[in-house]
Amino acid sequence: MYRISLILLAALALLGQAPKPKLPGEDWIPLFNGKDLTGWVEVGSEKWTVEGGVIHGQGVSKEYGYLRTEKRYKDFHMSLWFKCLGTGNSGLFFHTEFKPGTPTVTQGLQFDIDKRVGPYTGGIYGDGRGWVVWPAPEKGAVLRPDDWNHLLVMVEGNRYISYLNGVLMVDFTDPQPKSFDGYIALQLHSGGEGNMLFKDIYLRDLTQR
């Protein structure tokens, strides 16, 4: 009897040391496995490949192209590195929906990604409203046009925050939000000039449904 009690106590102790289930948003998770496009869906006819742990998006037509997540997200934090190889700009879309079978965006905003030095990257555009908020003009110099750049974004309800290379670009609470849920997507701009690299993509999911 004494031996059985000791075994039970040992088992309970082990159970107490077992890792507890983690809550949504408690940890950062990789959205890109570094090998292929598992977990992502191509929208449009542009070219998306994986080369040496990097997602390479290339414009091969004159249309827009997107690489969207399989899952939909409401609130999240996201971290990625990007490099602009072409002249066409890009964007990190959120709360996005597409017209079925087309690269036409029917809702959603984007954190702009642009090779041009100026108050663009990290600003917010979309939902049929044009530019929603710009970074301060002096922050344009934060961008490294011909090198890798780090983008950190936070979407919490109607508050949108972006950091470029560790510098706060915008912290905006939207007084008239139009979209609240949808896919996250990487963009290639129309015109066939899109040529973008993305790597080290991580997400902290805060979505509650």
LOKEDREN-190134 format. One record per residue (C-alpha): residue in three letters; z negated, y, x; residue number from 1. Coordinates in steps of 0.02 Angstrom, whole numbers. Each point is the difference from the previous one (the first is absolute). Example, Ala and Ser with C-alpha at 12.3 -4.5 7.8 and 13.67 -1.06 7.14 Angstrom:
residues 2
vose code ala up -390 north -225 east 615 pos 1
vose code ser up 33 north 172 east 69 pos 2
end
This chain:
residues 209
vose code met up 0 north 0 east 0 pos 1
vose code tyr up -46 north 117 east 141 pos 2
vose code arg up 166 north -39 east 87 pos 3
vose code ile up 99 north 39 east -159 pos 4
vose code ser up -91 north 166 east -18 pos 5
vose code leu up 45 north 47 east 178 pos 6
vose code ile up 183 north -42 east -34 pos 7
vose code leu up -2 north 106 east -158 pos 8
vose code leu up -79 north 146 east 92 pos 9
vose code ala up 129 north -14 east 139 pos 10
vose code ala up 142 north -4 east -128 pos 11
vose code leu up -69 north 153 east -90 pos 12
vose code ala up -16 north 91 east 165 pos 13
vose code leu up 181 north -38 east 40 pos 14
vose code leu up 54 north 59 east -171 pos 15
vose code gly up -95 north 161 east 27 pos 16
vose code gln up 95 north 28 east 162 pos 17
vose code ala up 171 north -33 east -76 pos 18
vose code pro up 112 north 152 east -12 pos 19
vose code lys up -4 north 83 east -170 pos 20
vose code pro up 161 north 31 east -96 pos 21
vose code lys up 69 north 170 east 47 pos 22
vose code leu up 31 north 131 east -133 pos 23
vose code pro up 168 north 88 east -22 pos 24
vose code gly up 15 north 142 east 124 pos 25
vose code glu up -134 north -69 east 115 pos 26
vose code asp up 123 north -45 east 137 pos 27
vose code trp up 168 north 53 east 68 pos 28
vose code ile up 134 north -133 east -17 pos 29
vose code pro up 171 north -11 east 84 pos 30
vose code leu up 146 north 35 east -117 pos 31
vose code phe up 126 north -54 east 132 pos 32
vose code asn up -22 north -163 east 94 pos 33
vose code gly up 106 north 54 east 149 pos 34
vose code lys up 122 north -145 east -22 pos 35
vose code asp up 96 north 19 east -163 pos 36
vose code leu up 2 north 95 east -164 pos 37
vose code thr up -118 north -114 east -94 pos 38
vose code gly up -89 north 105 east -133 pos 39
vose code trp up 141 north 128 east -8 pos 40
vose code val up 151 north 20 east -114 pos 41
vose code glu up 164 north 86 east 49 pos 42
vose code val up 63 north 128 east -127 pos 43
vose code gly up 180 north 56 east 20 pos 44
vose code ser up 130 north -59 east 125 pos 45
vose code glu up -64 north 72 east 164 pos 46
vose code lys up -45 north -111 east 148 pos 47
vose code trp up -180 north -50 east 35 pos 48
vose code thr up -40 north -115 east 146 pos 49
vose code val up -148 north -47 east 109 pos 50
vose code glu up 21 north 17 east 188 pos 51
vose code gly up -141 north -26 east 124 pos 52
vose code gly up -139 north 31 east -125 pos 53
vose code val up 85 north 154 east -71 pos 54
vose code ile up 86 north 30 east -168 pos 55
vose code his up 170 north 79 east 30 pos 56
vose code gly up 83 north 87 east -148 pos 57
vose code gln up 182 north 52 east 19 pos 58
vose code gly up 113 north 93 east -121 pos 59
vose code val up 161 north -97 east -23 pos 60
vose code ser up 62 north 89 east -156 pos 61
vose code lys up -15 north 176 east -69 pos 62
vose code glu up -139 north -49 east -121 pos 63
vose code tyr up -189 north 7 east 8 pos 64
vose code gly up -88 north -158 east 58 pos 65
vose code tyr up -179 north -58 east -19 pos 66
vose code leu up -114 north -139 east 57 pos 67
vose code arg up -139 north -18 east -128 pos 68
vose code thr up -157 north -103 east -10 pos 69
vose code glu up -6 north -152 east -114 pos 70
vose code lys up -165 north 62 east -72 pos 71
vose code arg up -38 north 160 east -94 pos 72
vose code tyr up -141 north 116 east 54 pos 73
vose code lys up -95 north 141 east -82 pos 74
vose code asp up -125 north 59 east 132 pos 75
vose code phe up 13 north -43 east 184 pos 76
vose code his up -8 north 56 east 181 pos 77
vose code met up 147 north -44 east 112 pos 78
vose code ser up 34 north 11 east 186 pos 79
vose code leu up 166 north -23 east 88 pos 80
vose code trp up 102 north 52 east 151 pos 81
vose code phe up 177 north 66 east -19 pos 82
vose code lys up 142 north 57 east 111 pos 83
vose code cys up 155 north 96 east -58 pos 84
vose code leu up 159 north -59 east 87 pos 85
vose code gly up 127 north 86 east -113 pos 86
vose code thr up 16 north 172 east -75 pos 87
vose code gly up -34 north -56 east -179 pos 88
vose code asn up -177 north 21 east -58 pos 89
vose code ser up -115 north -129 east -78 pos 90
vose code gly up -157 north -11 east -103 pos 91
vose code leu up -149 north -105 east -47 pos 92
vose code phe up 11 north -16 east -189 pos 93
vose code phe up -146 north -43 east -114 pos 94
vose code his up -27 north -29 east -187 pos 95
vose code thr up 186 north -39 east 2 pos 96
vose code glu up 112 north -87 east -126 pos 97
vose code phe up 187 north -33 east 10 pos 98
vose code lys up 137 north -17 east -129 pos 99
vose code pro up 31 north -189 east -7 pos 100
vose code gly up 136 north -56 east 120 pos 101
vose code thr up 22 north 171 east 79 pos 102
vose code pro up -81 north 109 east 135 pos 103
vose code thr up -30 north 136 east -130 pos 104
vose code val up -180 north 58 east -1 pos 105
vose code thr up -66 north 27 east -176 pos 106
vose code gln up -175 north 56 east 49 pos 107
vose code gly up -105 north 27 east 155 pos 108
vose code leu up -42 north 120 east 139 pos 109
vose code gln up 29 north -11 east 186 pos 110
vose code phe up -86 north 55 east 159 pos 111
vose code asp up 151 north 72 east 90 pos 112
vose code ile up 54 north -68 east 170 pos 113
vose code asp up 125 north 109 east 91 pos 114
vose code lys up 66 north 15 east 178 pos 115
vose code arg up 17 north 188 east -18 pos 116
vose code val up -142 north 97 east 78 pos 117
vose code gly up -70 north 105 east -140 pos 118
vose code pro up -116 north -7 east -150 pos 119
vose code tyr up 73 north -161 east -69 pos 120
vose code thr up -81 north -162 east 58 pos 121
vose code gly up -158 north -36 east -97 pos 122
vose code gly up 49 north 116 east -142 pos 123
vose code ile up 19 north -67 east -176 pos 124
vose code tyr up 162 north -3 east -100 pos 125
vose code gly up 62 north -83 east -158 pos 126
vose code asp up -30 north -45 east -182 pos 127
vose code gly up 141 north 118 east -47 pos 128
vose code arg up -100 north 148 east 63 pos 129
vose code gly up 78 north 30 east 170 pos 130
vose code trp up -127 north 48 east 132 pos 131
vose code val up -176 north -17 east -68 pos 132
vose code val up -93 north 57 east 156 pos 133
vose code trp up 53 north 47 east 177 pos 134
vose code pro up -100 north -13 east 161 pos 135
vose code ala up -43 north 168 east 79 pos 136
vose code pro up 149 north 62 east 106 pos 137
vose code glu up -96 north -8 east 163 pos 138
vose code lys up -31 north -186 east -25 pos 139
vose code gly up 184 north -39 east 23 pos 140
vose code ala up -30 north -11 east 188 pos 141
vose code val up -109 north -155 east -25 pos 142
vose code leu up 156 north -109 east -22 pos 143
vose code arg up 71 north -90 east 152 pos 144
vose code pro up 186 north -3 east -50 pos 145
vose code asp up 61 north -129 east 125 pos 146
vose code asp up -155 north -108 east 15 pos 147
vose code trp up -117 north -106 east -105 pos 148
vose code asn up -111 north 93 east -123 pos 149
vose code his up -154 north -59 east -95 pos 150
vose code leu up -15 north 35 east -186 pos 151
vose code leu up -160 north -27 east -98 pos 152
vose code val up 1 north 34 east -187 pos 153
vose code met up -130 north -11 east -136 pos 154
vose code val up 38 north -9 east -186 pos 155
vose code glu up -154 north 7 east -111 pos 156
vose code gly up 38 north 42 east -181 pos 157
vose code asn up 89 north 168 east 3 pos 158
vose code arg up -58 north 45 east 176 pos 159
vose code tyr up 125 north -26 east 140 pos 160
vose code ile up -43 north 19 east 185 pos 161
vose code ser up 107 north -22 east 155 pos 162
vose code tyr up -34 north 2 east 186 pos 163
vose code leu up 139 north 4 east 131 pos 164
vose code asn up -50 north -51 east 176 pos 165
vose code gly up -181 north 31 east -46 pos 166
vose code val up 28 north 174 east -71 pos 167
vose code leu up -33 north 37 east -184 pos 168
vose code met up 166 north 52 east -80 pos 169
vose code val up -43 north 13 east -185 pos 170
vose code asp up -151 north -30 east -111 pos 171
vose code phe up 62 north 32 east -175 pos 172
vose code thr up -74 north -32 east -171 pos 173
vose code asp up 143 north -5 east -124 pos 174
vose code pro up -39 north 99 east -158 pos 175
vose code gln up 144 north -80 east -95 pos 176
vose code pro up 28 north -179 east 63 pos 177
vose code lys up 145 north -92 east -80 pos 178
vose code ser up -16 north -174 east 78 pos 179
vose code phe up -155 north -105 east 27 pos 180
vose code asp up 54 north -176 east 46 pos 181
vose code gly up 148 north -85 east 82 pos 182
vose code tyr up 76 north -66 east 160 pos 183
vose code ile up -16 north 67 east 177 pos 184
vose code ala up 170 north 18 east 83 pos 185
vose code leu up 79 north 50 east 164 pos 186
vose code gln up 157 north 105 east -23 pos 187
vose code leu up 169 north 25 east 84 pos 188
vose code his up 80 north 164 east -55 pos 189
vose code ser up 175 north 3 east -74 pos 190
vose code gly up 152 north 50 east 102 pos 191
vose code gly up 1 north -151 east 116 pos 192
vose code glu up -101 north 89 east 133 pos 193
vose code gly up -163 north -94 east -27 pos 194
vose code asn up -60 north -91 east 156 pos 195
vose code met up -187 north -31 east 0 pos 196
vose code leu up -129 north -109 east 88 pos 197
vose code phe up -168 north -47 east -76 pos 198
vose code lys up -141 north -107 east 72 pos 199
vose code asp up -186 north -39 east -10 pos 200
vose code ile up -10 north 26 east -188 pos 201
vose code tyr up -175 north -21 east -71 pos 202
vose code leu up -71 north 30 east -173 pos 203
vose code arg up -173 north 22 east -73 pos 204
vose code asp up 18 north -41 east -185 pos 205
vose code leu up -116 north 99 east -114 pos 206
vose code thr up 92 north -45 east -160 pos 207
vose code gln up -105 north -42 east -152 pos 208
vose code arg up 84 north -61 east -159 pos 209
end
